[in-house]
Amino acid sequence: MGGRKAGTPNKTTSQIRDKIKDFLESKSGELEDIWNALEAKEKFQMFNQLSRYIIPTMQSTEFKMDETTSSVIKTQLDELSEEEK
């Protein structure tokens, strides 16, 4: 079988990331000037867009409560309130 082994980093992707990183580092002074010229709303939008690359996005979850779950929670709350007395 050809190709790279599982878990081996993609060389082209690494090279492209390094070039982008080098470019951004060389333009950091300009980026700061651009940032300072932005309005508050634009800064928020830019921060929000860039933070996606640093901060993991949380998945939304949905909680459905059926009668059994509701009954269990009610019982536990009743027991806790009895302990408080």
C-alpha positions as CSV (number, residue, x, y, z in Angstrom):
1,M,0.0,0.0,0.0
2,G,1.2,3.5,-0.8
3,G,0.9,6.8,1.1
4,R,1.9,7.8,4.5
5,K,1.3,5.7,7.6
6,A,-1.6,6.5,10.0
7,G,-0.7,9.3,12.4
8,T,2.1,10.7,10.2
9,P,1.6,14.5,9.8
10,N,0.9,15.8,6.3
11,K,4.1,17.5,5.2
12,T,2.3,19.9,2.8
13,T,-0.2,21.0,5.4
14,S,2.6,21.6,7.9
15,Q,4.6,23.6,5.4
16,I,1.5,25.7,4.5
17,R,0.8,26.3,8.2
18,D,4.4,27.4,8.8
19,K,4.2,29.8,5.9
20,I,1.0,31.4,7.1
21,K,2.4,31.6,10.7
22,D,5.6,33.3,9.4
23,F,3.6,35.7,7.3
24,L,1.3,36.7,10.2
25,E,4.3,37.1,12.5
26,S,6.0,39.4,9.9
27,K,2.8,41.5,9.7
28,S,2.1,41.6,13.4
29,G,2.8,45.4,13.6
30,E,0.4,46.1,10.7
31,L,-2.2,43.9,12.3
32,E,-2.0,45.8,15.5
33,D,-2.5,49.1,13.6
34,I,-5.5,47.6,11.8
35,W,-6.9,46.4,15.1
36,N,-6.5,49.8,16.6
37,A,-8.4,51.4,13.7
38,L,-11.4,49.2,14.1
39,E,-14.7,50.2,15.7
40,A,-15.8,48.3,18.8
41,K,-18.4,46.3,16.9
42,E,-15.7,45.3,14.3
43,K,-13.3,44.3,17.0
44,F,-15.9,42.1,18.6
45,Q,-16.6,40.4,15.2
46,M,-12.9,39.9,14.5
47,F,-12.2,38.5,18.0
48,N,-15.2,36.2,17.7
49,Q,-14.0,34.9,14.3
50,L,-10.4,34.4,15.3
51,S,-11.2,32.8,18.7
52,R,-12.7,29.8,16.8
53,Y,-9.2,28.8,15.9
54,I,-8.0,28.9,19.5
55,I,-11.0,28.0,21.8
56,P,-12.8,24.7,21.1
57,T,-16.4,25.1,20.1
58,M,-18.8,23.6,22.5
59,Q,-21.6,21.4,21.3
60,S,-25.1,22.2,22.3
61,T,-26.9,19.5,24.2
62,E,-30.5,18.8,24.6
63,F,-32.1,17.4,27.8
64,K,-35.4,15.7,27.5
65,M,-37.2,14.9,30.7
66,D,-39.7,12.1,30.7
67,E,-42.0,11.2,33.5
68,T,-39.5,8.8,35.1
69,T,-36.7,11.3,35.1
70,S,-39.0,14.0,36.5
71,S,-40.2,11.7,39.3
72,V,-36.6,10.8,40.2
73,I,-35.5,14.4,40.4
74,K,-38.6,15.4,42.4
75,T,-37.8,12.5,44.9
76,Q,-34.2,13.6,45.2
77,L,-35.2,17.2,45.8
78,D,-37.7,16.2,48.4
79,E,-35.1,14.1,50.2
80,L,-32.6,17.0,50.1
81,S,-35.2,19.4,51.5
82,E,-36.0,17.0,54.3
83,E,-32.2,16.8,55.2
84,E,-32.1,20.6,55.4
85,K,-34.8,20.6,58.1
